Amino acid sequence: MSHDAWAEAPSRSTARMGRPPLTERRKAATRLEIAREAVRLFTTNGVGGTSAEEIAAAAGISARTLWRYFPSKESCVLPLLTGGIEVTRRCLRSWRPDEGVAELLDAMRASAGELAADRTALLNLVRLTGGEPGLRAVWLEAHREAEPVFAAALAQRAGMSSPDLAITVQAAMINTALRTAVEHYAFHTDPAAAEEAGLLEAMVNQALLAAARGFSH
């Protein structure tokens, strides 16, 4: 996925409707269903024990269709990762210069419900990245590509045409804080145990506040 895939470049019809065309929504829904089934099969059978054909069958499509959407079976999980990154991008773009970190955190908490349906699948995926190098590479690549998107949003907030070094560093800190918080939660909680309400959000808040404070003197 290129940086352009994250940029806002709607067609004229999309701009008029305020949402993607029906065909694009269907494609996005198909990609997300593939991702869900891929994680389910990877969790049950492992990446090595799961074929692309099995993922396609579980998603109700042909293997040929799956390969049109994704270049590898590991990359099938990408739509589960990009949702949270997109929510963060929107929150950063709407974060006004006169607002502090608390307001940004409030906006992110308010948007968390958009990701609730795939929360368990995402956490299972992140847990898998601890022992599956191919999935780890997809996870890290998703965050690498998110970083310039976050930087662009922060630059807009600062009234800049492009990110300077300080903005770039801030974007990197936000990106790393988000990734580290989700990993910490996933790796230190039992997937079989009942989830403690609000704990993941609290860890994300704690990580972002730590990033905002920077280094102590």
C-alpha positions as CSV (number, residue, x, y, z in Angstrom):
1,M,0.0,0.0,0.0
2,S,1.4,3.4,-1.0
3,H,1.2,6.6,0.9
4,D,-1.3,7.8,-1.8
5,A,-3.7,5.0,-0.7
6,W,-4.1,6.9,2.6
7,A,-4.3,10.4,1.1
8,E,-7.7,12.0,0.5
9,A,-8.3,12.0,-3.2
10,P,-12.0,11.3,-3.7
11,S,-13.6,11.2,-7.1
12,R,-16.2,13.9,-8.0
13,S,-19.0,11.4,-7.4
14,T,-17.5,10.4,-4.0
15,A,-17.2,14.0,-3.0
16,R,-20.8,14.7,-3.8
17,M,-22.1,11.7,-1.9
18,G,-19.7,12.1,1.0
19,R,-18.9,8.4,1.0
20,P,-17.2,5.9,-1.4
21,P,-19.2,4.6,-4.4
22,L,-21.1,1.3,-3.8
23,T,-18.5,-0.7,-5.8
24,E,-15.7,0.6,-3.6
25,R,-17.7,-0.1,-0.4
26,R,-18.3,-3.7,-1.6
27,K,-14.6,-4.2,-2.4
28,A,-13.7,-2.8,1.1
29,A,-16.3,-5.2,2.7
30,T,-14.8,-8.1,0.8
31,R,-11.3,-7.2,1.8
32,L,-12.3,-7.0,5.4
33,E,-14.1,-10.3,5.3
34,I,-11.0,-11.9,3.8
35,A,-9.0,-10.4,6.6
36,R,-11.3,-11.7,9.3
37,E,-11.3,-15.2,7.9
38,A,-7.5,-15.2,7.5
39,V,-7.0,-14.3,11.1
40,R,-9.5,-16.9,12.2
41,L,-7.7,-19.6,10.2
42,F,-4.2,-18.4,11.2
43,T,-5.2,-18.5,14.9
44,T,-6.6,-22.0,14.6
45,N,-4.1,-23.6,12.2
46,G,-1.1,-21.3,12.1
47,V,0.1,-19.4,9.0
48,G,2.0,-22.4,7.7
49,G,-1.0,-24.6,8.1
50,T,-3.3,-22.3,6.2
51,S,-3.5,-22.0,2.5
52,A,-4.7,-19.1,0.4
53,E,-7.3,-21.4,-1.1
54,E,-8.7,-22.1,2.4
55,I,-8.9,-18.4,3.2
56,A,-10.7,-17.8,-0.1
57,A,-13.1,-20.6,0.5
58,A,-13.9,-19.4,4.0
59,A,-14.5,-15.9,2.6
60,G,-16.8,-17.2,-0.1
61,I,-14.6,-16.2,-3.0
62,S,-12.3,-17.9,-5.5
63,A,-8.6,-18.1,-5.0
64,R,-8.2,-16.1,-8.2
65,T,-10.3,-13.3,-6.7
66,L,-8.2,-13.4,-3.5
67,W,-5.0,-12.9,-5.4
68,R,-6.6,-9.8,-7.1
69,Y,-7.0,-8.3,-3.7
70,F,-3.7,-9.4,-2.0
71,P,-0.2,-10.4,-3.1
72,S,0.3,-13.0,-0.3
73,K,-1.7,-14.8,2.2
74,E,-0.1,-12.9,5.0
75,S,-1.1,-9.6,3.5
76,C,-4.7,-10.7,3.7
77,V,-4.8,-9.3,7.3
78,L,-4.0,-5.8,6.3
79,P,-7.6,-4.4,6.3
80,L,-7.8,-5.2,10.0
81,L,-4.8,-3.0,10.7
82,T,-5.7,0.0,8.5
83,G,-8.9,0.7,10.4
84,G,-7.3,1.9,13.5
85,I,-4.7,3.9,11.6
86,E,-7.5,5.6,9.6
87,V,-9.3,6.5,12.8
88,T,-6.2,8.0,14.2
89,R,-5.6,10.0,11.0
90,R,-9.1,11.5,11.2
91,C,-8.7,12.4,14.9
92,L,-5.4,14.1,14.1
93,R,-6.9,16.1,11.2
94,S,-9.7,17.3,13.4
95,W,-7.5,18.1,16.4
96,R,-7.5,21.9,16.6
97,P,-4.3,23.9,17.3
98,D,-6.0,25.4,20.5
99,E,-6.7,21.9,21.9
100,G,-4.3,19.9,24.1
101,V,-3.5,16.2,24.2
102,A,-6.5,15.6,26.4
103,E,-8.9,16.6,23.6
104,L,-7.1,14.4,21.2
105,L,-7.4,11.4,23.6
106,D,-11.1,12.2,24.0
107,A,-11.6,12.2,20.3
108,M,-9.8,8.8,20.0
109,R,-11.9,7.3,22.8
110,A,-15.1,8.5,21.1
111,S,-14.0,6.9,17.9
112,A,-13.0,3.6,19.4
113,G,-16.5,2.2,18.9
114,E,-15.9,2.1,15.1
115,L,-13.4,-0.7,15.7
116,A,-15.3,-2.7,18.3
117,A,-16.5,-5.3,15.8
118,D,-13.0,-6.4,14.9
119,R,-11.3,-5.8,18.2
120,T,-10.9,-9.5,19.1
121,A,-9.6,-10.4,15.6
122,L,-7.1,-7.5,15.7
123,L,-5.8,-8.6,19.1
124,N,-5.5,-12.2,18.0
125,L,-3.6,-11.0,14.9
126,V,-1.2,-8.9,17.0
127,R,-0.6,-11.9,19.2
128,L,0.3,-13.9,16.1
129,T,2.9,-11.4,15.0
130,G,5.0,-12.4,18.0
131,G,5.8,-15.8,16.4
132,E,4.9,-15.4,12.7
133,P,7.6,-13.3,10.9
134,G,5.4,-12.8,7.8
135,L,2.5,-11.3,9.8
136,R,5.0,-9.3,11.9
137,A,6.3,-7.8,8.6
138,V,2.8,-6.8,7.5
139,W,2.1,-5.2,11.0
140,L,5.3,-3.2,10.9
141,E,4.8,-2.2,7.3
142,A,1.3,-0.9,8.0
143,H,2.7,1.4,10.7
144,R,5.6,2.5,8.6
145,E,3.2,3.6,5.9
146,A,1.0,5.3,8.5
147,E,3.8,7.5,9.8
148,P,3.9,10.1,6.9
149,V,0.1,10.2,7.0
150,F,0.1,11.2,10.7
151,A,2.9,13.7,9.9
152,A,0.8,15.3,7.1
153,A,-2.2,15.6,9.5
154,L,0.0,17.2,12.2
155,A,1.5,19.6,9.6
156,Q,-1.9,20.7,8.5
157,R,-2.8,21.3,12.2
158,A,0.3,23.5,12.5
159,G,-0.6,25.4,9.3
160,M,2.4,24.0,7.5
161,S,2.5,22.9,3.8
162,S,4.7,19.9,4.7
163,P,6.1,18.3,7.9
164,D,9.3,19.7,9.3
165,L,11.7,17.6,11.4
166,A,9.8,18.3,14.7
167,I,6.4,17.3,13.1
168,T,8.0,14.2,11.7
169,V,9.4,13.2,15.0
170,Q,6.0,13.8,16.7
171,A,4.3,11.6,14.1
172,A,6.8,8.9,14.8
173,M,6.2,9.1,18.5
174,I,2.4,8.9,18.1
175,N,2.8,5.9,15.7
176,T,5.2,4.1,18.0
177,A,3.0,4.8,21.1
178,L,0.0,3.3,19.4
179,R,1.8,0.2,18.2
180,T,3.5,-0.4,21.5
181,A,0.4,0.0,23.5
182,V,-1.6,-2.5,21.4
183,E,1.3,-4.9,21.5
184,H,1.7,-4.6,25.2
185,Y,-1.9,-5.3,25.8
186,A,-2.1,-8.2,23.3
187,F,1.1,-9.9,24.6
188,H,0.2,-9.5,28.3
189,T,-3.4,-10.6,28.4
190,D,-4.9,-14.0,28.1
191,P,-7.0,-14.3,25.0
192,A,-9.2,-16.9,26.7
193,A,-9.9,-14.6,29.7
194,A,-12.7,-12.0,29.8
195,E,-11.4,-8.7,28.6
196,E,-11.3,-6.0,31.2
197,A,-13.4,-3.1,30.0
198,G,-11.4,0.0,29.1
199,L,-8.0,-1.5,29.8
200,L,-6.7,-1.3,26.2
201,E,-7.9,2.3,25.9
202,A,-6.2,3.2,29.2
203,M,-2.9,1.7,27.8
204,V,-3.2,3.7,24.6
205,N,-3.8,6.8,26.6
206,Q,-0.9,6.1,28.9
207,A,1.4,5.5,25.9
208,L,0.3,8.7,24.1
209,L,0.8,10.8,27.2
210,A,4.2,9.3,27.6
211,A,5.0,10.3,24.0
212,A,3.6,13.8,24.6
213,R,5.8,14.3,27.7
214,G,9.0,13.3,25.8
215,F,12.2,12.7,27.6
216,S,12.6,13.7,31.2
217,H,15.5,16.0,32.1
